[in-house]
């Protein structure tokens, strides 16, 4: 049955310059390859063309099969784009885990794409070292989405529609308040209170909680009860509890305490590294590699962070190339998650956007998280810049607790309540109950006897008094 022109026009409207996966069958085996673009050739009859180099295996496969399908990827399918481009070397079967269905021509069709077109090879034109395959469109299907995946200047990007912002369907919050949030506080918080706060955060829908740090009690008295805190938490299904470790001794303590994840970090700044960790960056990197290997042997997941990724209180600007180089070496260790920390709180949205766009293609399947501080009042603006660049994991602290003892003037991590409120207002769910998190902030403020920097929890408290 011929394809009507209206359906074909709708397909062409789905950003023909976007990333596509061209699929076909090689005998009985499905085959797919990423192509940067395709073009329509005719509306009547509906024809499209795909240009492939003669040396490519995909050229030979389509030549033999006489058919192909074009799958236009959506903004959230970058992993598929990289997979079918051969950029994920660990993936042997490119179709593994993808529930495809079969087109009329036998070509596999990817699910939830912006659009697919099933084509029979109509003509092949000689283009010298490449061939132009003209496909007669036999069937077409389009979705109502209009946020395609784009590839430009070696970066995977997402286009933003005028009416629909390019945002992820969900964001994940990593709560660090019980650990790096409370860690700088001189007034000791009772162990029972820490445990109650952690349990309350889990009950509020927080699924990632950094509960303590395994550091020397002499240097950080607030964390002297780390093992006891871990033993008294009531673990909730689906919640990941992690601990911060700065050396091998700390890692062993975290493992003995029964935590399934350890958080490691090093600084991109030589000065900050020597002050906070007592060693040079290269030495810290070697120590991290050994810790990752040991954590793997213990069956623990690893989140590795880079402090001062956007600036340093001692050195000023930190070279972005240095941060990217460190990230590359950390990713090669096989960590489960990479985190970038704006330790000084001096980053700006443009700086965050550029860094994220450099690192996302490098990280590939390894999730990227950001820890943003609000020293200069740009914490939430930086979150938005990262969110719209493809990051959906953020470290936050209830009430805006925290700060870096070795970084003079640095404020706390962006407040969990403020971050979640902004995300929810933009239609990005987190699964977190703001009111219940605000209760944690109110409780800690009463203990500390000072006002916490977060905003939403105070508004929540004011509403309850009315």
N, C-alpha and C positions, 0 to 999 in steps of 0.2 A: 504494500500500500504506500503510495507516494507521501512524502513528508510535506505538510502544508507550509506555505511561506511564512505564516505568522509564527508558528513554532520555531522555525529556523531563525527568524529575526530575533526572537527572544533569546535563543541560544547565542547568537552573535553579540547580543547586548551584554552577555556575561563576561565582559572584558577579555576580548580575544588575545590581548597582549599578556595575559596572566600565565602562570605556570600550569602546564598540562602534562598528563601522563598518557602516552600513546600505548595502547595495549593491543595485543593480537595473540594468536596461538601458533606455536611451533610444533607441529604434529599434534600431540595431545597435551603439550605443556603450555601453560599460560606464560606470556611474555609481556614485559612492560618497561618503558624507558621514559625518563623525564625530558620534555621539550620545553624550551622557553616561550614559544608562541606558536600559533597557527593562524591562518587567514582564510576567509571565505573567498571563493572565486566566482561564484554565481548564485543568484537567488532562484533562478528558474532554468534548469533544475537546481536544487540545493547541492552545491559542491564546495568542498574545502580542500586545502592543500597542506601537505606536510613535507618539509625539506630535510633530507637526511644525507649525511656524508656516505659515500660508497664504502668506505672502510669500516663503518660501524656494523656490528652484528645485527642491530635492529633493521638496517637496510635490507639485509639478506632475508631476515625472517618475514618482513612485510612483503617482500618480493615473492617469496614462496607461498605465503598464505593467501595473498590477494585480497586481504581485508584488514581493517584496523578500527579501533575505537578511540575517540578523544575524550579524556576525562579532565575537566577544568577544576583545579583544586581550590578549595576555600581557604580563607585566611588562617584557619586553625589546622591545616594539614601540611605544615612545613616538613614534618617528619617523613611523610610519604614522598614529598618532593625530593628530599635528600636520599631517601631509601632507593627510589627508582632512578636516581642519578648516579647510584653506585658510591655515594659518599658515606655510607655506613658499612665499613668493611666487615663488621661482625655479623651482618645480616646475609645469610646464604640464600634463603628463599625470600624473595622480595614480596611475595603474596602471603607469607605466613601471618596468621592472625587477622587477615582482612577477609571479611565475608563478602566475596564478590558474587555477582550473578552474571549469567551469560547472555550476550546479545544475540540477535538473529544470525549474525555472521560467525558466531562462536567466540568472539572476542570477549575477554572478561571486563566487566564494568565495576568500577569502584563505588562503594556506598557513600552517601551524604556529600557528594561533590556538588559544585555549583551547577554543573551541566555535563551531560555526556552526549556524544554523537556516534552512532554506529555507522560505519562506512564500508563500502565495497570499492576496491581500487578501480577507478574508471579509466585513468590514463597515467602513464609515467613519462615524464619529460627529462631529457638529458641536460644536466646542468654542469657538465665538466666533472669535477671531483665529487659531485653530489647529484642526487636525483630528486625531482619534485613529484611526489605521489599525489595525484588528484583523486579524492575520494567522493563517491556519490553517497550522500547521506540517506540511509535507509530508515533510521529511527533516531529520535531525539527526545531528551527529557531535561527539563530545567527546574531549579528550585527557586524559591522566592528570595534567597539570600543575595547580597550584592557586595560582599567583601572578599575579593579574590586574593590569592597568594601571588606576590610578585617577586621577581628576582632581578636585582639591578646592582651593578658594581660589586659583584661577588657577595652580595648580601641578600638574605631572604627577608622580604618585606611584606607588609600588608597594606593594601590600599584603603583609604578611608572614604566611605560614601558621604555625601552631603547630609543626608538625613539620619544615617545610622553610624555612630562612632565605632571605630575599630577597637573593640575591647574583647577580652577573653570571656568565655561564658561563666567562669567562676574564678575566684581568687583564693589562695591558701595563706592563712596567717600562721606564723611561727611565733608563739608567745615566749619572749625572753625575760619578762619582768621578774619571775622568781629567782633568776640567776644573775645575768648582767644588769638587770634593773635594780635589784636590791644590793648587789655586791659592793657598790661604792659607799653605801650608807654607813655612817659611823655608829648609829644606834642599832644595837643588835635586835633582830626580830626573833621572837621565840620560835622554836622548832614547830610547835603545834600550830602556830599561826601560818607559817610557811606551808605546811602540809594542807591546812584548811584552804589557803589561797589556791594552791595547785588543784585540789579536788574541785573547788568552785569554778575555776577556769575550765576544767574539763566538762563540768556540768553545764557550762555556758555555751558549749559547742566548739571550744578550741580543740583541735585535733593534733596539734604539734606544740609541745611545751618543753622548753629548756628549764629543767628544775633546779640545777645547782652547778657549781664548778668545783672540780677536784684540784684545788690549789693548796699551797702551804697555809695552814691556819695562822701562822705568824704574819704572813703578808696580807691575808684576807680573812680576818676573824669572822666576818659575816658568814663565810662558807665552811666553818669548822664542823658543822653538823651535817655535811653532805650525805654521808652514809645513812644517818638516822632519818633524814628527810626521805631518801629513796625507799627505806624499809617501811615507812609509815604511810606512804601514798596508797590510795585505793585505786589500782589500775582500772581504767575504763576501756571497754572494747573499742578498737579503732583509733585510740589515742597513742601517739608516739611520744615517749618521754626520753629526753636526752640530757647529757651532761657535758659541760665544757672541760676539756683537758688541755694543758699546756705542755705536758711532757709525758714520757713513757710511764712514770709513776702514776700520774693522774689518770692515764688511760687504764692501767691495771686496776686502779681503785674503782673507776666507772664500771668496768666489767664485773668486778667482784660485787658491786652494789646491785647487779642484775639489770642494768640498763641495756637496751638493745641498740642504742645509737650513741655515738660520741661525736662531739663537735670540736673540731680543731681549727686553729687559725695562725696566721703569721702576718707580718706587716710588710707593705710595699715600700716603706720608708726605712732607710738604714738607721737614722737617728731614733725613730720611734721604736724600732726593733731592739736596739741596744738598751733603751731605757725600760721598755715594758717586758721584754723577754730575756734581756741580758746577753744577747748574741747577735751576730750579723745575719742578714737575710738569707744568705746561702746556707749558713749553718742551721737556721730555722727550717729551711726547705728540706735539708737532709734529715733532720729530726722528724719532720712531718711524714716523709716517705717511709721511715721506719715504723712510725706509729700507725700509718694506714695499713701497712703489711701486717702488723700485730693485730690490729682491729679485725682485719679480714680473718685471720687465724682464729680469733675469738668469736667469729660469727656476728660481728657488730657492723651496722651501717655507719657510714661516715659522711658528715657534712663538713667540708673544708672551706674556710673563709680567708679573705684577703682584707686586712685592716688598712686604713689610710689609702683606700683605692682611688680617692678623688682629691686628696690633699693631705698635708701634714702640718701640725702646729709648729714644728721645728724647721722643716725644710720648705714649707710653702707648697707650691704645685708639685705633684707627683707625675712623672712622665707616663702617659697612657700606654706607651709601648712597653714600658717596664711591667705594668699591671697585666697586660695581655700575655707577655712572656711568662710571668709567674703562673697565670691561669693555665697556660698551655702545659706547663710542667706539672701542675697539680692535677689537671684532668688526666694526664698520662698515668698517674698513680692509680686510677680506677675508682675515684671517689663517687659517692652516690648523689652528691649535690654540691654545687659551687656557690658560695655566698660572697658578695662584695659589700664591704662596710664603708659608709661615709663617716668614718670615725670622728672627724672634726666638725661635721655638719656644714661644710662649706661648698658642697656640690651644687650645681645649678642644673635645671632641666635639660638644657642643650648638652651639657657635659655628660649627664646620665644617658641621654638618648644615644650619643655617639659611642659611649663605652658599651652599652648593651648591644648595639648593632654590630660592634666588633666581636663581641664574645658569644652571642647566640649561635652563629654558624660554627664557631670553634667548639662550643660545648656540645653541639649536636643533640644527642638524646639525654645528656646529663642536665637536669633542671638547674636553672640559675635563680638565685634568691638575692634580694637586696636588704641590707640593714641600714636604714636612713635615720640620721639624727637631725634635730631641728634647731641647731645653733643660730642659723641666720634666717629662720622662719620659712625655709623652702622645702621642708620635709615632705609635705603632702603634694606639692607641685612636682617634686622629684619622683614621688610614687606614681603620679599620673603619667609623667614622661616615660617611666619604665613600663608601666602597664600598657601604654599605647605602642610601645616598641616590642612587646611580646613577652614581658616578664609577668608572672602571676603569683609569685611567692615573695612574701615580705616578712621580715622580722620586725615585730613591734613589741612594746612594753605597756602594760596597763597603766593608765595614769600619766604616761610619758616618763616613767622612771628611767634612771640610768645615767650614763655619762662615762667617760674614760678617765680613770685616775691619772694615767700618764699623759693625758692630753689636756692641758690647761684651757679652761673656758668652754669645753665641749658640753653641750646639753644632753639630755636624755634621748633615748630612741623615740621615734614618733609614737604617739599614744595609740594603743589598740582601738579604743573606742572611737577616736577621731578618724582613724584609717578605715575601720569597718563602716562607720556612718557614711563617709564619702563614697566608698565602694557600693554600698547598698543604694544610696541616692542615685548613682549612675546605672543601676540595674545589674550590678555584678555581685552575686550572692557569695557569702562566706560561710553561712551556717552558724554564725555566732550571734548570741543574744547580747546586745549592747548593755542593756539594763543590768544584767547579771555580772558583766565584767566591771561595770561602773561601781557595783557594790564592793568589789575587791579594792578598787582605787580609793573609795571612801574609807574603807577600813584601814588601809595603810596610811592614809593622810592623818587619820586620828592618832595612829601610833607614833608617827614621825613628828606630828605637831607642826607641820608646815604645808603650804598649798602645793599640790603637784601641778606640773605644767599643762597636763591634758585639759581639753575644753569640754568635750561631750559628757564626761562623767559628772562634771559640776552642773551642767544643764539638766542632766538626768536627776541629780539630787534635788535641784530646785523644783522640778516638776512634782517630785514625790512629796514635797512640803506643802504644796498648794492644797 
